[in-house]
Amino acid sequence: GRLTTAEGNRLVRLAKVISFALQIYGTPEKVREFLRRPHAMLDGKSPFDVVLATNPGADLVISLLGRGAYSGGV
């Protein structure tokens, strides 16, 4: 079947984050680890859950990835 609008939006957000995370981490395994691990800057939530929740959540995770890339760790 077809995705609902909400499902499509979540899929697009996740794809955007995964694409950026791959640029940072270089391997799908490291990206999966990042997405699944609870993060202190996300109130102990996993980046995966935050990305799926809202558009601002996806932007927050991308910002977190960007800061980590330039500071030497995410």
C-alpha positions as CSV (number, residue, x, y, z in Angstrom):
1,G,0.0,0.0,0.0
2,R,0.8,3.7,0.0
3,L,2.4,5.5,2.8
4,T,0.3,8.1,4.7
5,T,1.5,11.7,4.6
6,A,2.8,11.3,8.2
7,E,4.7,8.1,7.3
8,G,6.1,9.7,4.2
9,N,7.3,12.7,6.3
10,R,9.0,10.5,8.8
11,L,10.7,8.5,6.1
12,V,12.0,11.7,4.4
13,R,13.3,13.0,7.8
14,L,15.0,9.7,8.5
15,A,16.6,9.6,5.0
16,K,17.9,13.1,5.4
17,V,19.5,12.3,8.8
18,I,21.0,9.0,7.6
19,S,22.5,10.7,4.6
20,F,24.2,13.4,6.7
21,A,25.3,10.8,9.3
22,L,26.9,8.7,6.6
23,Q,29.0,11.7,5.6
24,I,30.1,12.1,9.2
25,Y,30.6,8.4,10.2
26,G,31.3,6.8,6.9
27,T,29.8,3.4,7.5
28,P,26.2,2.2,8.0
29,E,27.1,0.3,11.1
30,K,28.4,3.5,12.9
31,V,25.3,5.4,11.8
32,R,23.0,2.7,13.2
33,E,24.9,2.8,16.5
34,F,24.6,6.6,16.7
35,L,20.9,6.5,15.9
36,R,20.1,3.8,18.5
37,R,22.2,5.0,21.4
38,P,20.5,7.4,23.9
39,H,22.1,10.8,23.8
40,A,22.4,13.2,26.7
41,M,21.8,16.2,24.5
42,L,18.4,14.7,23.5
43,D,17.2,14.2,27.1
44,G,18.4,10.6,27.0
45,K,16.3,9.7,23.9
46,S,17.8,8.0,20.9
47,P,18.4,10.1,17.8
48,F,16.2,7.7,15.9
49,D,13.2,8.4,18.2
50,V,13.8,12.1,18.0
51,V,14.0,12.1,14.2
52,L,10.8,10.2,13.9
53,A,8.9,12.4,16.3
54,T,9.0,15.8,14.6
55,N,10.7,17.9,11.9
56,P,12.3,20.1,14.5
57,G,13.6,16.8,16.1
58,A,15.3,15.9,12.8
59,D,16.8,19.3,12.6
60,L,18.1,19.0,16.2
61,V,19.8,15.6,15.4
62,I,21.4,17.1,12.2
63,S,22.7,20.0,14.3
64,L,24.0,17.6,16.8
65,L,25.8,15.6,14.1
66,G,27.2,18.8,12.6
67,R,28.5,20.0,16.0
68,G,30.1,16.6,16.6
69,A,31.7,16.5,13.2
70,Y,33.5,19.8,13.8
71,S,34.4,19.3,17.5
72,G,35.7,15.7,17.0
73,G,32.9,13.7,18.5
74,V,29.1,13.2,18.5
